[in-house]
């Protein structure tokens, strides 16, 4: 089957098309990517330009793959999102747990609640608490006195999702799945063991940095901040009075987060902004790194604060995986290891995908993850045949009956 993913970021738009059989049998048919100046902080600056840009990109991806797309998976940013943890429980008095019990708990919970100004992009069970013992799979068949189900839900701004959706639908493309962008990055970069043991995945993008946390093979947290590697570039440009393209080059070629004794003696010549195009000045590599480090430290501290604010600090998350263009900065693993007190590695898309070398880079993890997303892995098994819309209409009477007999 043909699967396609679209990632509309603040700095670039990417489209991937693949022949997908399962997560172990994927053939990438095409990946296309173009710079994007039509979105800033999730606000579309020019709808027509964005529409034309996505249309050209999709046509190019179709041409490369020799396919015609009818639908796509769409990555959406979690900047300005809201994470909501909630739970619901019932008393059983040593009864055997059945699907009906679990459905009753879900029915009386906030699972089907919606907010008019928000778009629900993720909603799932994270764990089951059975007589104060934690389970991560449905404990059907066990005897229990008390069952509590713990849930995790993510809301994003509805106007943001509506704006992006309107552009896609104008292209006559259906949206199969809305995917939190941090989840996409983690799907293409985390190993099975990392998802099971507990891992923080940080995608250091151009204009945003996103966070996803997996534990016990469950996606338990996702978020993003509006600070990315471009902030470092702008800091360099301002601090050294050079142009933005030169600042990006300095960051890429000479920037490092760990200094060496030789940095004080390594001289770099840079152009400065003035009326004379041939005006240059000399700086040391250590002075360049002194500009880079505070911004990266601030970004990582903001991410760590997000984790603390959501009570994830107490979890045994001893692994950090870095993706995104910012993950290619020299010595960033050592710096992150110090701040998070965890093992750190930089990840490109997983080897099993057999990608072309041009796409075996951390900055392609988000778009590759969009085709790895399997909605069956992120929905409740025993509610699989009950859509939320049908629940609001005809199934409500079923749950009324259910409440009477449990």
Beta strands, then each sheet from edge to edge (+ up, - down):
strand 1: 2-8
strand 2: 12-22
strand 3: 25-35
strand 4: 39-40
strand 5: 43-44
strand 6: 71-76
strand 7: 82-96
strand 8: 118-130
strand 9: 133-135
strand 10: 143-157
strand 11: 174-180
strand 12: 199-204
strand 13: 209-215
strand 14: 218-225
strand 15: 267-271
strand 16: 280-284
strand 17: 319-323
strand 18: 343-346
sheet 1: 3+ 2- 1+ 6+ 11+
sheet 2: 4+ 5-
sheet 3: 7+ 10- 8+ 9-
sheet 4: 14+ 13- 12+ 17+ 18+
sheet 5: 15+ 16-
end
